[in-house]
């Protein structure tokens, strides 16, 4: 029986689907204030544009402009992990 090869999951073959999630700022990693949205009585979150994308996402390269100081939640969201795969599935990203 032939084996099917699973496509390689990488950020390079994705459409930055994780950059559409709401990201809470739960620790100070050095995120510039212009990317933080303060909400009264709530945990601060990464600012998102009107279309839902993270404001720190460079739309030309689809890479994070503040990668070195990105929030802890972004650091913990690992490529290829179940949460990553679930988000790709939600946005219909075909890796084949």
NORCOR-V769139 format. One record per backbone hydrogen bond with DSSP energy under -1.0 kcal/mol. NH is the residue of the N-H (numbers start at 0). CO is the residue of the C=O. E is the energy in kcal/mol with one decimal. If there is no record, write none. Layout:
# NORCOR-V769139
nh=NH co=CO e=E
nh=NH co=CO e=E
This chain:
# NORCOR-V769139
nh=12 co=9 e=-1.0
nh=13 co=10 e=-1.1
nh=18 co=15 e=-1.8
nh=19 co=16 e=-1.5
nh=20 co=17 e=-1.2
nh=24 co=43 e=-3.2
nh=25 co=23 e=-1.0
nh=34 co=31 e=-2.2
nh=35 co=32 e=-2.0
nh=36 co=44 e=-3.7
nh=41 co=38 e=-2.3
nh=44 co=36 e=-2.2
nh=45 co=22 e=-2.7
nh=46 co=34 e=-3.5
nh=48 co=52 e=-3.2
nh=51 co=48 e=-2.4
nh=53 co=18 e=-2.2
nh=54 co=46 e=-2.8
nh=56 co=53 e=-1.6
nh=57 co=62 e=-3.0
nh=61 co=57 e=-2.8
nh=64 co=55 e=-3.2
nh=68 co=65 e=-1.8
nh=69 co=66 e=-1.1
nh=74 co=70 e=-1.9
nh=75 co=71 e=-2.2
nh=76 co=72 e=-1.1
nh=77 co=75 e=-1.4
nh=80 co=77 e=-1.8
nh=84 co=80 e=-2.4
nh=85 co=81 e=-2.7
nh=86 co=82 e=-2.1
nh=87 co=83 e=-2.3
nh=88 co=84 e=-2.4
nh=89 co=85 e=-2.1
nh=90 co=86 e=-1.6
nh=91 co=88 e=-1.2
nh=92 co=87 e=-2.4
